[in-house]
Amino acid sequence: MALTNEIIQQQLTEKFGEQVYNFESPFGLLTFQSSKEMNLKVLQFLYENEQLQFTFLTDLCAVHYPDNKGRELAVVYLLHNLRENIRVRYKIFTDIQQPDIFTATKLFEAANWMERETYDFFGVNFIGHPNLKRVLNADEMDYFPLRKEYPLEDQTRIDKDDAMFGRGGSIF
């Protein structure tokens, strides 16, 4: 029997009950959430379950929701079952004041670099990571550039011409 979103949701619900929630399927991609304390248990279940076999971590990233108090940072895992060619999206949220998430490097070797990038740009602290340090940004940076904590542009600047950036009138 082919693996479907309904079967995956049923397996997760049977195992974790109400600890996994907000199931939806935008564009056919099963998406769900749990508390951040459950991330390793859910990931391990998805990996080791004989029927599910989500053994490939396609991507791991973060999203900053500044207006979502107490849940400002989302860590998103995109997992792939290569046999059935089916994917799922798993989200966990954390407070920006204490963005601690357990590392997934013991399950997925690819998580090593992805977690370092997520730390570098969003400041998510992956507990237990073997080498959590900045990858692309300078070590002396005291901020995380992909957080929406500053205005994108100073509207009072007079030293630039908006037309040069594709806004406003034509430069020709």
SVG drawing of the C-alpha trace seen along z (x, -y; Angstrom):
<svg xmlns="http://www.w3.org/2000/svg" viewBox="-6 -64 41 66">
<polyline fill="none" stroke="black" stroke-width="0.4" points="0.0,0.0 1.4,-3.4 2.3,-5.9 -0.1,-8.8 -0.4,-12.0 -3.4,-10.4 -1.3,-7.3 1.6,-9.5 -0.8,-11.7 -2.5,-8.6 0.9,-7.1 2.0,-10.3 -1.3,-10.7 -1.2,-7.1 2.3,-7.5 2.2,-11.1 -1.5,-11.9 -2.1,-15.6 1.6,-16.3 1.6,-16.7 -0.9,-19.2 -1.8,-21.7 -1.9,-19.2 -2.5,-20.7 -1.5,-19.8 -0.8,-23.0 0.0,-21.9 -0.1,-18.3 2.8,-18.6 1.9,-17.3 2.8,-20.0 2.5,-19.6 3.9,-21.0 4.9,-19.9 6.6,-21.6 10.3,-22.1 10.9,-19.6 9.5,-16.9 11.6,-17.5 14.1,-14.6 11.4,-12.1 9.3,-13.0 12.3,-13.1 13.5,-9.7 10.0,-8.2 9.8,-9.5 13.3,-8.1 13.0,-4.7 9.4,-3.7 9.3,-0.8 6.4,-2.2 7.4,-5.9 11.2,-5.8 11.9,-9.5 15.6,-9.0 16.7,-12.0 16.8,-15.6 16.2,-17.7 16.4,-21.1 16.4,-22.7 15.9,-26.4 14.3,-29.0 11.7,-31.8 11.4,-34.9 7.9,-35.9 8.5,-39.1 4.8,-39.6 4.4,-36.0 5.2,-36.6 6.8,-33.6 7.0,-31.8 9.1,-34.2 11.4,-31.7 10.2,-28.7 12.6,-25.9 11.4,-24.0 12.5,-20.5 11.8,-19.2 12.1,-15.4 12.0,-12.9 11.1,-9.3 13.2,-8.2 11.4,-4.9 7.9,-6.3 9.1,-9.7 7.0,-11.6 7.9,-14.6 6.7,-16.2 7.3,-19.6 7.7,-19.6 7.7,-22.9 8.7,-23.7 8.5,-27.2 10.7,-28.8 11.0,-32.0 13.6,-34.4 14.9,-35.0 15.8,-31.4 16.1,-29.8 17.3,-26.4 16.5,-23.4 18.0,-19.9 20.4,-19.1 19.4,-16.5 23.0,-15.7 22.9,-12.2 20.0,-11.3 21.0,-13.2 24.6,-14.1 23.4,-16.8 21.9,-18.6 25.4,-19.6 25.9,-22.3 22.2,-23.3 22.0,-23.9 25.2,-26.0 23.7,-28.2 20.5,-28.5 22.4,-29.5 24.5,-31.9 21.6,-33.8 18.8,-33.4 20.6,-32.6 18.9,-29.3 21.0,-27.5 21.2,-23.8 21.9,-22.0 24.4,-19.1 25.7,-20.3 29.3,-19.2 30.6,-22.5 28.0,-25.3 29.8,-28.4 29.3,-30.9 29.8,-29.6 29.3,-32.6 29.2,-35.7 32.1,-37.2 32.7,-35.8 32.5,-39.3 29.0,-39.9 26.7,-40.4 23.5,-40.1 21.7,-37.6 21.1,-39.2 17.9,-37.3 15.9,-38.3 13.5,-41.1 14.8,-43.3 15.7,-46.4 14.2,-48.5 15.1,-47.3 15.9,-50.8 16.4,-54.3 13.6,-56.3 15.4,-59.6 18.5,-58.8 19.3,-61.3 22.5,-59.7 20.9,-57.2 18.6,-57.3 15.7,-54.9 15.7,-54.6 19.1,-52.9 17.4,-50.1 14.5,-49.5 12.1,-51.7 10.5,-54.9 11.3,-56.4 13.4,-54.9 17.1,-55.6 17.2,-55.9"/>
</svg>
